[in-house]
């Protein structure tokens, strides 16, 4: 039986010898040049901590915003995945969550595409019904927002339960 691999620490992943980038005469190949700024950030503990904090805050905000958008029509899950992608650039736990999510989305996609067209249609209608119930419940509890145009407000006021 094989032992599970130890979790990677992205900050210690690079085993190459650090390069002093302060010398203006240093020439780098294209790949090293593209990531040299991150190597400089990681070399200094203060800038590394600040960078990780900024990535954590921005990635966390994007992820939370996506989770808030999930029940609404729109790109909620896409924003959640984008937030996890931002976090995964610096944090191993986020990389594991992103891998988990990609695995299950892929499994779902493989399953749904293997179904008959009528099954996919029923799943689509079920998803649409869930979104409609969430939007209706929101509008029934909170009311129609002020930014909704007058014509849409008049249409929505005709739906039972929404005032």
C-alpha positions in Angstrom: 0.0 0.0 0.0 1.3 3.4 -0.9 1.7 6.2 1.6 -0.3 9.3 0.8 1.8 12.2 -0.4 2.6 14.9 2.1 0.9 18.2 1.5 2.9 20.7 -0.5 3.9 24.0 1.0 3.9 26.4 -1.9 6.2 28.8 -0.1 8.9 26.0 0.1 8.1 24.3 -3.1 11.0 25.9 -5.1 14.2 24.0 -4.2 16.4 26.0 -6.5 19.1 28.3 -5.1 17.8 31.8 -4.6 19.1 34.3 -7.1 20.0 37.9 -6.2 17.8 39.9 -8.6 19.3 43.3 -7.5 22.1 43.0 -10.0 21.0 44.9 -13.1 23.3 42.6 -15.3 21.4 39.4 -14.4 19.6 38.0 -17.5 16.8 35.6 -17.0 15.1 33.2 -19.3 11.4 33.9 -20.1 9.9 31.6 -17.5 12.2 32.8 -14.7 11.6 36.4 -15.6 7.9 36.0 -15.5 8.0 34.7 -11.9 11.0 36.7 -10.6 8.8 39.2 -8.8 7.2 36.4 -6.7 10.7 35.0 -5.9 11.7 38.5 -4.7 8.5 38.7 -2.6 9.1 35.3 -1.0 12.7 36.1 -0.3 11.8 38.9 2.2 9.6 37.7 5.1 7.8 41.0 5.5 6.8 41.3 1.8 5.9 37.6 1.8 3.6 38.0 4.8 2.0 41.2 3.2 1.5 39.4 -0.1 -0.1 36.4 1.5 -2.4 38.7 3.5 -3.4 40.6 0.4 -4.0 37.4 -1.5 -6.0 35.9 1.4 -8.2 39.0 1.8 -8.9 39.5 -2.0 -9.4 35.8 -2.5 -11.7 35.5 0.5 -13.8 38.5 -0.5 -14.2 37.2 -4.1 -15.1 33.7 -2.7 -17.7 35.1 -0.2 -19.1 37.4 -2.9 -19.5 34.4 -5.2 -21.2 32.4 -2.4 -23.6 35.3 -1.8 -24.4 35.3 -5.6 -24.9 31.5 -5.8 -28.7 31.6 -5.2 -29.2 34.5 -7.6 -29.2 34.1 -11.3 -25.7 34.7 -12.6 -22.2 33.6 -12.3 -22.1 32.8 -8.6 -20.3 29.4 -8.8 -17.9 30.8 -11.4 -17.0 33.6 -9.0 -16.6 31.1 -6.1 -14.2 29.1 -8.3 -12.3 32.3 -9.3 -11.9 33.2 -5.6 -10.6 29.7 -4.8 -8.2 30.1 -7.7 -6.9 33.3 -6.2 -6.5 31.7 -2.8 -4.9 28.6 -4.2 -2.1 30.7 -5.6 -0.7 31.0 -2.1 -2.6 28.6 0.2 -2.6 24.8 0.1 -6.0 24.4 1.7 -7.6 26.4 -1.1 -5.8 24.3 -3.7 -7.3 21.1 -2.1 -10.8 22.7 -2.1 -10.3 23.8 -5.7 -9.2 20.2 -6.7 -12.2 18.8 -4.8 -14.6 21.1 -6.5 -13.1 20.5 -10.0 -13.3 16.7 -9.4 -16.9 16.8 -8.5 -17.9 19.3 -11.2 -16.2 17.0 -13.7 -18.0 14.0 -12.3 -21.4 15.8 -12.5 -20.7 17.0 -16.0 -19.7 13.5 -17.1 -22.9 12.0 -15.5 -25.3 14.7 -16.9 -23.8 14.5 -20.5 -24.3 10.7 -20.4 -28.0 11.1 -19.8 -30.8 11.3 -22.3 -31.8 14.7 -23.6 -35.1 14.6 -21.7 -33.2 13.9 -18.4 -30.9 16.9 -19.1 -34.0 19.0 -19.9 -35.7 17.9 -16.6 -32.5 18.8 -14.6 -32.4 22.2 -16.4 -36.1 22.8 -15.6 -35.5 21.7 -12.0 -32.6 24.1 -11.7 -34.7 26.9 -13.2 -37.5 26.1 -10.7 -35.0 26.3 -7.8 -33.7 29.6 -9.0 -37.2 31.0 -9.4 -38.2 29.9 -5.9 -35.1 31.5 -4.4 -35.8 34.8 -6.3 -39.5 34.7 -5.4 -38.7 34.1 -1.7 -36.2 37.0 -1.7 -38.7 39.3 -3.3 -41.5 38.2 -1.0 -39.4 38.8 2.1 -37.3 41.9 1.1 -39.7 43.4 -1.5 -38.8 44.7 -4.9 -35.5 46.7 -4.8 -35.6 50.4 -5.6 -33.3 50.0 -8.6 -35.8 47.8 -10.5 -37.4 49.7 -13.4 -41.0 50.8 -13.0 -42.2 48.4 -15.7 -40.5 45.4 -14.1 -41.9 46.5 -10.7 -45.4 46.5 -12.1 -44.9 43.0 -13.5 -43.4 41.6 -10.3 -46.2 43.2 -8.2 -48.7 40.9 -10.1 -46.9 37.8 -8.9 -48.7 36.4 -5.8 -46.8 37.0 -2.6 -44.7 39.9 -3.9 -45.7 43.5 -3.1 
